[in-house]
Each structure stands twice: as C-alpha cells, then as structure tokens.
C-alpha cells in the first residue's frame, strides 16, 4: 500500500494538536476500509464493529497529546482496530464468531457502473463462487487474502497487522492462493466432466 500523502500527514499532525476538522477528515478517509476489515474479522454485528471503530478514534482523540505520526496511518488504524476487537472478545463481552457469513460482497472493491453492466452475469457467478471458496479457508488465510487483495497491503504491512514476520505473511497469502487455485481447477474439471 502506498504511503500516505503529505496532506494526510498534515491532517494527522493537526489532529494531534486538537483540530476537530482534521480529526473528522482522518475518520472520513479511513472509516470505510476499517469497517470492511472489522467485518472480515468478526461477523457478530455491524454495531459491534462500528463501536470498536469509534472506540479506536475516541482513544486517539483522548491520547492525542501522547501520540506521534505513524509511518503508515491506515496500518496503524487497522492494528488498533484489531487490538480493540480482540480485547473485547477476550473479555467475552461478545461471543467469538470468526467469519462464517454467507454475504461477502462488501469486502471486495466496488466495480464501476460500466463494469457492472458489461460483466454482470459472469462476475456475479464467479464472485459468488470465489466468496464461498474464500470462506472455506482457515481464518488467518482469509484475513491475509483480504488484507492483500481488498486493502492492497504489502506483505510487510500484512505481517504487522497479523503479528508475524514478512515471510510468514507471504506464505499465508501464497498458501491461500494455491488452495483457491486448486479448488477452482477441481470445480472446472468436475464441470467439464459433467459431474457437477
């Protein structure tokens, strides 16, 4: 993922100085991605994820005089969100339910209106199949795949979010892709043989 623009770094610095408009701007820039990531971690409810996001931003505001500008703002926010979610789950304020949801569309990047018209029939079927297959992966591989292909993070950033080294992050994504590729090939062969 590309590093933040100078404008965003300036907003963060202004936030740390107590500028509420900068605080609101940072929130607006990242809340959608944080929501997608939070919903990929737990499928409890939207309210739970939104509460965790708001907790993260509240803590940033309260502790702003002790914070510095992170190297990567989005990565910092993702790690903070994950820590908050895990903290609440460990306290058993909510039952732990790692992703088992059937509906996964919101986690994938939104295609343009033109793309939807051109590819609608094909993509609906393919995306639905891919989403079902992703849900069959172990939770860590699901998370690694989402961070790589939905949030466009590099392996070093994925490693930081998952608290593993860069090579392990690379391995998680590679294994997930290989597993998905194998399942897709199997489905194709079964379909070709008329067994499906």
Secondary structure, 3 states (H helix, E strand, C coil): CCCCCHHHHHHHHHHHCCCHHHHHHHHHHHHHHHHHHHHHHCCCCHHHHHHHHHHHHHHHHHCHHHCCCCCCHHHHHHHHHHHHHHHHHHCCCCCCCCCCCCCCHHHCCCCCHHHHHHHHHHHHHHHHHHHHHHCCCCHHHHHHHHHHHCCCCCHHHHHHHHCCCHHHHHHHHHHHHHHHHHHHHHHHHHHHCCCC
